[in-house]
Amino acid sequence: MLKWLAIVLIVLLALLQYRLWLGEGGVRDLAQVRERVAALEAENKPLRDRNARLAAEVVDLKTGLDAIEERGRSDIGMVRTDEQFFWVPGVAVEATQREAGASRVAGASPATEARR
């Protein structure tokens, strides 16, 4: 009787070991799930960084006037009241942008650039 009980327990242990290592939900499946999680985390990292930048921009736009002024200048070409804007017909936008970049390097302020 004890001999049969030992054989049954050994067979049961072998079946459980098989399921643990090779069966559904076993160690192999766990390794595959971990690899998939790592791949998805790597895929989501740039998106999280982008969301953080956008959230910071939203906070900046809600609280600071500098960000609003920068948006107005770059997106719709707004000019402050103490500045003068001169439009020169026939000059390409790219050329004026290059000149603006060169004057910034030379140390001219943005207000000086707008008066030119």
Legacy VTK file of the C-alpha trace (Angstrom):
# vtk DataFile Version 3.0
C-alpha trace
ASCII
DATASET POLYDATA
POINTS 116 float
0.000 0.000 0.000
2.754 2.461 0.921
4.568 1.548 -2.277
1.532 2.507 -4.420
1.080 5.754 -2.522
4.722 6.705 -3.178
4.330 5.913 -6.901
1.131 7.984 -7.142
2.795 10.926 -5.381
5.845 10.757 -7.677
3.598 10.698 -10.774
1.578 13.615 -9.397
4.791 15.552 -8.708
5.996 14.861 -12.276
2.695 16.127 -13.725
2.856 19.282 -11.641
6.462 19.899 -12.687
5.516 19.463 -16.337
2.721 21.988 -15.991
4.981 24.419 -14.151
7.772 24.376 -16.736
6.031 23.565 -20.021
2.289 23.964 -19.548
-0.043 26.903 -20.091
0.730 29.720 -17.670
4.101 28.218 -16.828
7.575 29.661 -16.663
7.930 29.845 -20.457
4.719 31.865 -20.791
5.848 34.138 -17.976
9.098 34.878 -19.823
7.145 35.715 -22.996
4.823 38.040 -21.086
7.793 39.801 -19.486
9.393 40.323 -22.912
6.133 41.757 -24.251
5.833 44.106 -21.262
9.404 45.329 -21.809
8.693 45.963 -25.503
5.506 47.900 -24.694
7.296 49.943 -22.017
9.981 50.890 -24.541
7.267 51.827 -27.039
5.413 53.948 -24.467
8.448 55.868 -23.158
8.572 58.425 -26.017
4.832 58.932 -25.667
5.150 59.546 -21.935
7.945 62.046 -22.550
5.819 63.834 -25.157
2.854 63.952 -22.770
5.068 65.434 -20.048
6.319 68.136 -22.436
2.766 68.955 -23.503
1.569 69.086 -19.895
4.398 71.479 -19.028
3.489 73.631 -22.023
-0.168 73.723 -20.948
0.823 74.815 -17.437
3.152 77.442 -18.900
0.422 78.764 -21.192
-2.070 78.931 -18.318
0.254 80.716 -15.905
2.817 82.701 -17.872
2.451 85.496 -20.370
5.848 84.827 -21.964
4.671 81.552 -23.474
1.533 83.197 -24.850
3.589 86.024 -26.353
6.000 83.532 -27.920
3.092 81.592 -29.440
1.562 84.781 -30.826
4.827 85.890 -32.387
5.719 82.555 -33.947
2.276 81.306 -35.003
0.423 84.416 -36.158
3.143 87.068 -36.420
1.995 89.355 -33.621
4.040 92.444 -32.745
4.115 94.295 -29.414
2.807 97.846 -29.201
6.272 99.324 -28.547
7.689 97.717 -31.705
7.469 98.714 -35.332
6.990 96.131 -38.021
8.255 96.723 -41.555
7.231 94.435 -44.372
9.532 94.428 -47.371
7.800 93.086 -50.484
9.745 90.647 -52.609
11.972 89.408 -49.794
11.663 85.706 -49.139
10.690 84.613 -45.657
13.667 82.281 -45.497
16.075 85.171 -46.142
14.581 87.276 -43.346
14.749 84.326 -40.974
18.426 83.813 -41.811
19.088 87.514 -41.166
17.205 87.354 -37.878
19.305 84.373 -36.799
22.510 86.191 -37.763
21.508 89.324 -35.818
20.706 87.229 -32.742
24.176 85.771 -32.907
25.587 89.307 -33.171
23.736 90.226 -29.951
20.728 92.184 -31.228
17.620 91.993 -29.104
14.282 90.764 -30.517
12.850 94.278 -30.144
15.673 95.661 -32.289
15.012 92.989 -34.899
11.355 93.929 -35.133
12.219 97.596 -35.740
14.433 96.751 -38.731
LINES 1 117
116 0 1 2 3 4 5 6 7 8 9 10 11 12 13 14 15 16 17 18 19 20 21 22 23 24 25 26 27 28 29 30 31 32 33 34 35 36 37 38 39 40 41 42 43 44 45 46 47 48 49 50 51 52 53 54 55 56 57 58 59 60 61 62 63 64 65 66 67 68 69 70 71 72 73 74 75 76 77 78 79 80 81 82 83 84 85 86 87 88 89 90 91 92 93 94 95 96 97 98 99 100 101 102 103 104 105 106 107 108 109 110 111 112 113 114 115
